[in-house]
């Protein structure tokens, strides 16, 4: 199992630097999209993950509004274009989607945050319609937020440069791969 703590940690740093809430309405990231102004039961968790909670008891899916672009289901890997879509939730009882062209840093499960091994991170690439994926990294005790850029090389992605200069061993994997 893997966990999103590195994504959460980097997004929290980014939000504090940009003066944005961690959990925010769609229109904050998509101010020119009229549909994003009308949605009040979905939210962005950081800049790259869209969450649409199941709002009714025993619901297994729901209608979800997706801002322009392609969105990839975090749980199933299925890609959806922007607009209204009926989407089934996965094992986690919520619809969770990642913006196309995003890399999400993940860490192996630990009993507590103090036991997390920040020297080994997975970079999970959510990219269907792009040859580049971007994300953020921020390590405990670090003072700088680092941008991660991965470029497609054949059928896989490679880190264009290591912004952490060897402090982390990266394992790059496509979304929903073991």
Secondary structure by P-SEA (a helix, b strand, c coil): cccaaaaaaaaaaaaaaaccccccccccccccccccccccccccccccbbbbcccccccccbbbbbcccbbbccccccccccccccccccccccbbbbcccbbbbbbccccccccccccccccccccccccbbbbccccccccbbbbbbbbbccccccccccccccccbbbbbccccc
